[in-house]
Amino acid sequence: MKNILTILIGTLGILTAVHVNAANYTVKEMNSGPGGTFVFDPMYLHVQPGDTVTFEPTDLGHNSESVTTPAGAKPWKSEISKLLTVTLTKQGVYIYQCAPHSLFGMVGVIQVGAAVNKAEAEKQAQALEKKQLMNQGRISQTMGKIQ
């Protein structure tokens, strides 16, 4: 019984440490920014499981919605011009877009821990890029940052 209690206390300590050390990142939804027109800033993030990302509509008329997520991850979709915070718990590559401006190449990539679904994400990125009317090459360049 004492061993079980010790294990439970140790596990609780690890879970608490993970939560306490979680970071929050902000991604701005912009008409124009460092990466050009119709951008998320930054377009690429590498975070750890348990971290949160807040999508901030810096300019009105944008949203954030997941297009590709690792298996078992919860997808998201914000309302237009509304702040949204998501907690990313599953390792892998997440691709997201601004639905009203997806044809303009308004896409971003978040890598959470290891890129366990990289091959699937690359296929999705190629499919997205074929549909874009502007900013060709943006998603390929952003995918190239995956570690």
C-alpha positions in Angstrom: 0.0 0.0 0.0 2.8 2.4 0.8 4.4 1.8 -2.6 1.1 2.6 -4.4 0.8 5.8 -2.4 4.4 6.8 -3.2 3.7 6.1 -6.9 0.5 8.2 -6.9 2.2 11.1 -5.1 5.1 11.0 -7.6 2.7 10.9 -10.6 0.8 13.8 -9.2 4.0 15.8 -8.8 5.0 15.1 -12.4 1.6 16.1 -13.7 1.6 19.3 -11.6 5.1 20.2 -12.9 4.0 19.7 -16.5 1.0 22.0 -16.0 3.0 24.6 -14.1 5.7 24.8 -16.8 3.2 25.0 -19.7 3.8 28.0 -21.9 1.3 30.2 -23.7 2.1 31.5 -27.2 0.2 34.2 -29.2 -0.4 34.0 -32.9 -1.6 37.2 -34.5 -4.1 37.0 -37.4 -3.1 39.9 -39.7 -3.9 41.5 -43.1 -0.2 42.3 -43.5 2.8 41.3 -41.4 6.4 40.1 -41.5 5.5 37.2 -43.9 3.6 39.3 -46.3 -0.2 39.7 -46.8 -2.8 37.6 -45.1 -0.6 36.0 -42.5 -0.4 34.4 -39.1 2.5 35.8 -37.1 4.4 33.7 -36.4 3.5 31.2 -39.2 5.4 28.4 -37.4 5.6 27.4 -33.8 7.4 24.5 -32.0 5.8 24.0 -28.6 5.6 21.2 -26.1 2.6 19.1 -25.1 0.4 21.0 -22.6 1.3 24.4 -24.0 -1.4 26.8 -25.2 -1.7 28.9 -28.2 -3.9 32.0 -28.3 -5.1 33.1 -31.8 -5.5 36.9 -31.6 -7.5 38.7 -34.4 -5.2 41.6 -34.7 -7.1 42.7 -37.9 -10.8 41.9 -38.2 -12.2 39.4 -40.5 -10.0 36.4 -39.7 -10.3 33.1 -37.8 -8.2 30.1 -37.0 -9.3 26.5 -37.7 -7.3 23.3 -37.7 -7.0 21.5 -41.0 -4.6 18.7 -40.0 -4.1 17.4 -36.5 -2.3 14.3 -35.1 -4.5 11.3 -34.4 -6.6 11.8 -31.3 -6.0 15.5 -31.1 -9.0 17.9 -30.7 -9.6 20.1 -33.7 -10.5 23.8 -33.3 -12.4 26.5 -35.1 -12.7 30.0 -33.9 -15.5 32.4 -34.8 -14.5 35.3 -37.2 -12.7 38.1 -35.4 -12.9 36.2 -32.0 -10.0 35.4 -29.7 -9.4 31.7 -29.2 -7.0 29.8 -26.9 -6.3 26.1 -27.6 -4.3 23.7 -25.4 -2.2 21.2 -27.5 -1.7 17.9 -25.8 -0.9 15.5 -28.6 2.5 15.4 -30.2 2.6 16.0 -33.9 2.1 18.6 -36.7 -1.0 20.8 -36.7 -1.8 22.8 -39.8 -4.4 25.6 -39.5 -5.9 28.2 -41.7 -8.0 31.3 -41.8 -11.1 30.0 -43.6 -12.1 33.3 -45.3 -8.5 33.7 -46.6 -7.3 30.1 -47.2 -7.2 30.7 -51.0 -4.8 33.6 -50.2 -2.4 31.2 -48.4 -3.3 32.3 -44.9 -2.0 29.1 -43.2 0.2 28.2 -40.3 1.9 25.3 -38.7 2.4 24.2 -35.1 4.7 21.4 -34.2 4.0 19.9 -30.7 6.9 17.9 -29.5 7.9 15.3 -32.1 6.5 15.4 -35.6 4.9 12.0 -35.4 2.4 12.7 -38.3 4.8 14.6 -40.6 4.2 12.6 -43.7 0.4 13.0 -43.5 0.8 16.7 -42.7 3.0 17.2 -45.8 0.4 15.6 -48.0 -2.3 17.9 -46.6 0.0 20.9 -47.0 0.6 20.0 -50.7 -3.2 19.7 -51.2 -3.8 23.1 -49.6 -1.1 24.8 -51.6 -2.6 23.6 -54.9 -5.8 25.5 -54.1 -4.1 28.8 -53.2 -4.4 31.8 -55.5 -1.8 33.9 -53.7 1.3 33.3 -51.6 2.3 30.1 -53.4 5.1 28.3 -51.6 4.3 29.8 -48.1 3.0 26.5 -46.7 5.9 24.5 -48.2 8.4 27.0 -46.7 6.7 26.8 -43.3 6.6 23.0 -43.4 10.3 23.1 -44.0 10.8 24.4 -40.5 9.6 21.1 -38.9 12.3 19.5 -36.9 
